[in-house]
């Protein structure tokens, strides 16, 4: 991910950017054209970037707590790598122009590229966990005992949403074997499992009658079979639903359903010990349309309302999802050797839109700069002195800046620090220079103290050290998500 950094002291530039229209007609001499971002893309201003970086920091911290290491894969893949992996979603893949004889496409997600990477790099796999950070995928590859890594993936999603103060959520879980077993028990032909699963996946957006019409009129199911499916997909709950389905004689006659329910019982058991069971809902309507899933699937839903921190959160639907894909790596291995995998993906853009809306309601809560000290003066002929002090602070790894004017107004410098919440100002002047030092102004407390030049760095380091805040509730790792939400 690339970012363009702008210094906020360049006030004219930032002000101009804020008033650039979404589209602008330009003429480069060869004809007029529209100046705009490509379709489906956008720019991020400093305020938005501050929110995104904070979000990424919290997600990264969660991944690191769970032992992740980082990889990166190209933004495009060979077209043949991607095709046939996504079912009906394959039509959403963007093809690129021919590149030196290779047919390429933009990657649609990170799971397929990750599986391709694992197939190519199995000899160097050690711990078996990889984090594709900027796209916020967490995947666990390798042979492990059933449902342990799957339950940890559920815990990771719960941690991230809690750390972002989006507490009012539910993580829906289901199992592909339960879905397939349910379809078989209801009389669906195996060749239609995936296409019917894709229809069921629309139940979070469409009423049952619309989904039933699609099954019957577009996909050729009989009404009686569709009605039997409807009986099941309306069910949701917890351990009690597993117990209910475990005595359903029609389901228990299907091996897939039986094995899927055994996995689900174990998953919920482990989620209880990971402290997230009260955030988990076993939902038979959850299908996740991608073809590569083979076992547990999950999806996190924001329910909206006021969260535990008295912040209004909109109900926006799915913000994270994932599942088990045990057969995907084998598709890329010449000998078909399988590497079991499970992972989750966090919907960064949707989360960002929520966090941005919250931040807009209280813009004072967001710092767009990390500047710790502004080196200032309101008198003539102090530009070189300010530069020298800045260099001294930079050498000491203190985040400092100065105004790009020979004689800036002192009031403007003070106002900038207040607006950007820069904690300290180093003030240079004739009297301070005569006495061999500077003044340090505490912006919040408005107190000024004279400090000798040779003591400036150590004094600022001491004050900055004292400023370090204790971890907020969102930064602490809760011993139990259940305890935090109760």
N, C-alpha and C positions, 0 to 999 in steps of 0.2 A: 504494500500500500504506500502510495506516495503522498506527501503532504507539502503544501507550500506555506512556509512560515512568514508571517508579516509582523514587523515590529509595531506595536501599538503607539509608539511615540511619533510615528509618521502619521499624524492625525489626518492630514489632508487626503492621503491615499486611502485610509480606512473609510473616511467619510464619503469619498468618491465611490468606493466599492459598494457602499450601502445603498447608493442611489442608482446603480447600473440596472436598467430594466432587464427583465427575463430574456427579451429578444431585442436585438438592435440591428438596424440595416446599415451595412458598411459597403464601401466602395474601394477596392484595392487597385483601381485603374483598369482592371480587366472586366469589370462588371459588378453589379451589386449582389450582395449575398446577405443572408441572415446570420447574425452573430448570436449563437446560442449553444447550450450544451447538447451533445448527441441525445437522441431519444432514449429514455430509460436511465440517464445519468444526471448528476447534479454536482454543484460546487458546495463546499462547506465553509462558512465564515469562521472567524476566530472563536466566537461564542459557541457555535456548534461543535467545532473541533475540541474545545475544552470538555464539552459533555461527552463526546465520543471517546476521547483519550481516557477520561475517568472510567467510563463503562468498560473499555478494553482492559484497563489496569485491574479492575475488580474481577473480570472474567479470567484474565491471565493468572491472577493470584489464586483463584479457585482451582484452575487446572494444575498449577504448580503444587498446591497442597495435596493433590491426588497423584503426584509422582510423574507428571507428564514431561515429555521432551518435545522439542519442536521439529517439524519438517516443513518444507514448502514444495509445492508442485506447480508446473506451468499453468497459466490461465487458459491455455488451449491444449487439446489432445488430438491424437489421430482420430478421425471420425469413426473408424471401425472400433476403437476402444469404447466409445460412448454408446453406439447404436445397440439396440436390443436389450438395454439394461433398465429402462425406465417405464416400459409399458406405454400407456397412452400419453405420458408426458414427453415422450421422445420427440413429438412434433414441436416442442418448445426449444429445442437445441438450435443454436445459431451456427450456421456453416460459414467458414472463411473462404476467401478466394484461394485458388490453387497456389501453394507455396513450394516451388521447386519440385513439383511432382507428387507432393504429399497432400492428401485430402484432410483438412483440419477442421475442428469445431471448437467453439468456446465451451469450456467445461460447464456442465449444468449444476453440479454439486461437487462436494469434495469426497464423497464416499467412493465413487468409482475410481477417481484418480488415486486415492489412498490404496485401494485394493490393487491397482496396477503397480503402485510403488512397492507394496509388500511382496507381490509376485516377483518383482525384479530384484528385491533386496533381502530375500529370506535368509541368506547366509550370514548377514550382518545384524539380524534382529537379535536383541538381547532381552531387554525388559518387556518389549512388546507393546509399549504405550507410545502413542504419538499425538502431538497437538498441532493442528493446523490453525495457528492462533488468529490471524486477522479475519479469517472466515469463521472462526469460533466453532470448530469441530473438535470433539474429543473422541478418540477411537481406541479400543483395546483389542489387540490381535494376539492370538495364541490359544493353546489348549489349557483351559482352566476348569475347575469344577463348576457344575451347572448353576447358573443364576447369580453367582457372586459378582462378576463384573457387570452384569446387567443391572443389578440392584445399585451398584456404585454409580452407574451412569444416571439413574434416577435421582440419587442423592446429589450428584453434581448439578443437575438442572435446578433442583430445589435450592441449593446453596447460592447459585448465581442469582436467581430471582430474589431471594431474601437479601443478598448483599446489595442489590440494586434498589432495595426498599419497595419491591413490587410483591408484597406478601400475599395478596388475595388471589391465589392461583390454585389450580388443580392439575395434577399430572395424570392424564388418562393412560392406561396400559391395556394391552390386549396381546394376542399371540396368533401368529399366522397359522399355526397348526389348529388352534381352536376355530379360527375362521373357516379354514378348509374343511375341518371335521364337521362344522355346522352346515356348510354348503352340501357336503356329501350326505349328511343325515337328512337334509331337506329335499334331496333328489336332484341337485345340480350336477350336470356332467362335468367331469374333471377339466375338460378343455375350456370350460367357461368360468373356472374359479377366479382367474385374474380379472377378467372383464366384469364379473359380478362384484368382486372385491372393490374395483374402481368405482362402481356405482354406490356401494355402501359407504365409501369414503366421502361422499358428498352429503351425508346426513348432518354434518355440522353446519351446512349452509342451506340445505333444502329440506322441506317437510317430507315425511315418509311417503305420502301419496305420489309426490313428484319422482322420488327415487324408484318407487314401485313401477310407475309408468315407464320409466327408462328400462327397467329390467324386463318388463313384459313386451313393450312395443318396439324397443330398439335392440334388445339383446336376446329376445326369443324365449324367455322363461314363461312357464304357465302361471296363471294367477295363483293357483293353489300352492305352487312351490314358493312364489314370492311372498305369499301370506305366511308361510312357515318361517321364512327368513325374517320377516317383520316381527314375528313372535319373539325371536331371540335378540335381534339388534336393538330392541327398545330397552333391554335390561342393562343395568349398571349397579355397581355396589362395591363390596370389598370381599373379605374372606367368606362372608355368608353367601355371596353369589357363587363362589367356587364350590362351596358345599352343596348349594342347590343344584348346580349343573352336574355335580359328580354323582347325583342319584337320578339324573335324567337318562332313562334306559335307551332312548333313541340316540343320544349323543354318545353314551358309553359303549355303544355297539361299534363305534368308529374309532380305530386306533389313534388317528391323528388328534382327535378331540381329547381322548383320554390322556395322551402324552402332554398335550398342551396345557391341560388343567393341572397336571402334576407340576409342570414348570411354574404355572401361575401361582399355585399354592406356595411353592418354595420362594418365588420372587417376593410375594407379599410378606412372607415370614422374615426374609432378610431385610426388607424395607422397614419393618418394625424395629429391628435392632440398629439400623442406620438412622433411626429417628425421623423418618419421613412418611410413615404409613398414613398419617392423617391428611397428607397432601396427595395421596394416591387414590385413584378411582379405577376399578376394573370395569371397562366399558366395551360391550360387545359390538358397538357401532364403529369403534375405531378400527380403520383398515389401512391407512397410509398406502396410497396407490402405487408406489414404486415397486417394480417387480422383484428387486433383488432381496427383499426381506424374507427371512426364513423362520424366524422365531418370535421372541418378544418384540413388540413395537410400543412406542410411547409418544405422547404429545402433551406439551404443557400449554394450558389455556389460562389467560388472564381473565378473571371474572369481573373486574371493575369494582368501583366503589371506593370508599376511604380505606387506606391501608393502615397498618399498625403505627405509622408515623404521621397520621392525620393529613395525608396527602391524597388528593383525589386522583384516582387511576381509571382511565377509560377501559371498557370491555372491548378488547381488540381481537379476541380469538387466539389462535395458535402463535406462540412466540418461540417454541423450541420443539424438536422432535427427533426421533431416531429409532434404532432397533438393531436386531441381530441379523447379520448377513453372512452366513457360514459358507456359502457356495460361490461368492463373487470372485475371490482371489483365484480360485481354481479355473475360472474362465480365461485367465491371462497366463496360466502356467502350461507349458508345452506338454507336460505329463498329467495335467489335471489335478495336481496335488492341492489339497484344500488347506486353508488357514482360517479357522473360525474367527469371526470378528463381531464386535458390537460397538456401537457409537451413538453419540448424540450431536445434534447441530443446533446452535443458538441463532435465532433470527435477529441478527444485529440491527438491520435497518428498521424493523418494526419496534424493537426495544428503544432504539435511538429516538424515534418519533415520539414515543411516550415520555422519555426522559427529557427531551427538548421542551415539550409542552409544559411539563412540570417546572422546568427551569425558567421558562419565559414568565411564569407567574411570580417568580421571585428571582430576578436576574442578579441580585446581590449575592446569591448563593454560589455563583459561578465565577471563578477567576480565569481569565483568558491568558494571563501571563504568569510566569513563575518568578518574576523579578523580586529579589529580596531587598535590594538597596537601590535608590536613585541618587546619583551623585549630582548635586545641584549647586547653583549660585545665582544670585540676582545682581551681581556686580560685573563691571567691565573687565576684560582682559583675564578671565579665568577659564577660558576654554581649554588651554593646554594643561592647566592644573587639574581640571575635571577629567581630562583624558588620562593623565598620569595616575590619578586615584583609581579610576576604573581599571586600568591595567593592573594595578596592585591588588585589587579585589578579585579580578579574574584569575590572577596567578594563584590566589588562595582558594579558587573554586567557589567563590561567592557570586551569586547571580546578580549582576549589577548592570545598569544602563545609564545613559545620559541623554539629554535633549540635543538634537542636531542643529543647534543655533549657537552663535557666538555669545549672545547675551539674551537668553530666554528670561521671560518674566517669572519671578519666584512664585507668584500666586498660581500661575499655570502649572508649575511643577508640583506644587502642593496639591492642587486639585486632581492632577493626574494620579498621584499616589493614593489619594482618598478613593477615587473612582475605581482604580485597579487593585485596591487593597495591598499596595506595596507597604510592608511593615516599617521600613526605616528610610530616612533621608540623610545623606551626608552633605552638610552645607559648608561650602567654602566661601571665605570672605577676607577682606583686608585685615581685620582685627584677628581672626583665627590664624591667618598665615603669619602675622607678626609674632604670635605666641607659639608658633610651631605645631599647630594642630588643626582640628576641624570640629564642627558640632555634629552630634548625632541626634536626629529628631525622631522620636517615637510617634508615628503617625496616629495611631489609635489613642494614645495617652496624651499627645501634644506636648510632651516634655522634651526639652533640649538639654544636652550635656556636652561640655567641652572635653575632647579627648586628644591627647598627644598623637601626632602622626605615626610614631613608631608603635603605638598601642592600638591603632585603629582596627587592624585585622583581628587581633585577639579579642577585642571588645565586641566587635560585630559577631564573631563566631560564638561568643558566650551568650549574647542576646538571642541570636538565632536558635541556639541550642535550647534556650529556655522557652522559645516560642513553639517548639514542637508539641503538637497536640497529642493527647492520649488517643488511642484508637477509638473511633466512633463505633456505635453499635453495628453499623453496616460493615465495618472492617473486621470485627471480631468473628471468630469462627464459633458458631453456636454448638454446644455439645449436643443439642437436639433441635431440629427445625420444629418439631412438635412443641417443645417447651417455648420456643421463641414466638410461635403463632398462637399459643394458648392464652 
